[in-house]
Amino acid sequence: MLGLTEPVSVAHKTPTPAAAPTPSPAAPPPPTPPTPPPPPPDAPITRPPREEPLFTRSAEKGELQARWRAQASFARDYHDQLSQRRLDVSDVEGLPAEGAFTNLRFELPDGQVLALRGRRVGDVLELDIPRPALQKLKRLAETA
């Protein structure tokens, strides 16, 4: 036999943390992404262009002008308001007093113009739309 009768002591050692590699002094620092220079103070701020409203109204001398630039917006306004012979004018300034009549000029998406008349009741104009004109508005709204 080998004669291993001596007691063996196992000392409990605490692990030492791994040493972090030290950067060599000759290595360059990592590159940083370039930042764009700020615009000069007198340069105009560029913003995306604003979209024009699809449904505009303006009142001049008691006359209301309504114009739809897109067929879809006309169809939406027809179903929401015009089919009930009403038009919301809450955001239009310069309209006649409550209960007064006003002339309307509708410029439709197909280029045709309708001349109508309406009476102001609060923030709404109640429109006098003849049946043929109402049917024309309905046909235009259905084609959208």
HUSUL-V713491 format. One record per pair of residues at least 12 apart in sequence whose C-alpha atoms are under 10 Angstrom apart, sorted by the first residue. I is the first residue (numbers start at 1). J is the second residue. D is the distance in whole Angstrom. If there is no record, write none. Layout:
i;j;d
I;J;D
I;J;D
This chain:
i;j;d
52;69;9
53;67;10
53;68;9
53;69;8
53;70;10
53;73;10
54;67;8
54;68;6
54;69;5
54;70;6
54;71;9
54;72;9
54;73;6
54;74;8
55;67;6
55;68;5
55;69;7
55;70;8
55;73;7
55;74;8
55;77;9
56;68;7
56;69;9
56;92;9
57;88;10
57;89;8
57;91;9
57;92;7
57;93;10
57;104;10
57;105;10
57;106;10
58;89;10
58;91;9
58;92;6
58;93;8
58;94;9
58;95;9
59;89;10
59;92;7
59;93;7
59;94;6
59;95;6
59;96;9
59;102;10
59;103;10
59;104;9
60;93;9
60;94;7
60;95;8
61;94;8
61;95;8
61;96;9
61;102;9
61;103;10
62;93;10
62;94;7
62;95;6
62;96;6
62;97;10
62;100;10
62;101;9
62;102;6
62;103;7
62;104;9
63;94;9
63;95;8
63;96;9
63;101;10
63;102;6
63;103;5
63;104;6
63;105;8
63;117;9
64;89;9
64;92;9
64;94;9
64;95;8
64;102;7
64;103;6
64;104;5
64;105;6
64;106;8
64;116;10
64;117;9
64;118;10
65;103;9
65;104;6
65;105;5
65;106;6
65;107;8
65;115;10
66;87;10
66;104;8
66;105;6
66;106;5
66;107;6
66;108;8
66;113;10
66;114;10
67;105;8
67;106;6
67;107;5
67;108;6
67;109;8
67;111;10
67;113;9
68;106;8
68;107;7
68;108;6
68;109;6
68;110;9
68;111;10
69;107;9
69;108;8
69;109;6
69;110;9
69;111;10
70;108;9
70;109;6
70;110;9
70;144;9
71;108;9
71;109;6
71;110;8
71;140;8
71;141;7
71;142;10
71;143;8
71;144;6
72;109;9
72;140;10
72;141;8
72;142;10
72;143;9
72;144;6
73;109;9
73;141;9
73;144;9
74;108;8
74;109;7
74;137;9
74;140;8
74;141;7
74;144;8
75;137;9
75;138;8
75;139;10
75;140;7
75;141;4
75;142;7
75;143;8
75;144;6
76;141;8
76;144;9
77;141;9
78;134;10
78;137;7
78;138;7
78;140;9
78;141;7
78;142;10
79;138;9
79;141;8
79;142;10
81;124;10
81;126;10
82;126;9
82;127;8
82;129;9
82;134;8
82;137;8
82;138;9
83;129;10
83;134;7
83;135;9
83;137;8
83;138;8
83;141;10
84;126;9
84;127;9
84;129;10
84;134;10
85;118;9
85;125;8
85;126;6
85;127;5
85;128;7
85;129;7
85;130;10
85;134;8
86;118;9
86;119;10
86;120;10
86;121;10
86;124;6
86;125;6
86;126;5
86;127;6
86;128;9
86;129;10
87;118;9
87;120;9
87;123;9
87;124;6
87;125;5
87;126;7
87;127;7
88;120;10
88;121;10
88;122;9
88;123;6
88;124;5
88;125;6
88;126;9
89;120;9
89;121;10
89;122;9
89;123;5
89;124;5
89;125;7
90;122;8
90;123;5
90;124;7
90;125;10
91;123;8
92;123;9
95;120;8
96;119;9
96;120;8
97;119;10
97;120;7
97;121;9
97;122;9
98;119;8
98;120;5
98;121;6
98;122;6
98;123;9
98;124;10
98;125;10
99;118;10
99;119;6
99;120;5
99;121;6
99;122;8
99;125;9
99;126;10
100;118;8
100;119;6
100;120;6
100;121;8
100;125;10
101;117;7
101;118;6
101;119;4
101;120;6
101;121;10
101;125;9
101;126;9
101;127;10
102;116;9
102;117;6
102;118;5
102;119;6
102;120;8
102;125;9
102;127;10
103;115;7
103;116;6
103;117;5
103;118;6
103;119;9
103;127;10
104;116;5
104;117;6
104;118;7
104;125;10
104;127;9
105;117;9
108;137;9
108;140;9
109;140;8
109;141;10
110;140;8
114;129;10
114;133;8
114;137;10
115;129;9
115;133;10
116;128;7
116;129;7
116;130;9
116;133;9
117;129;8
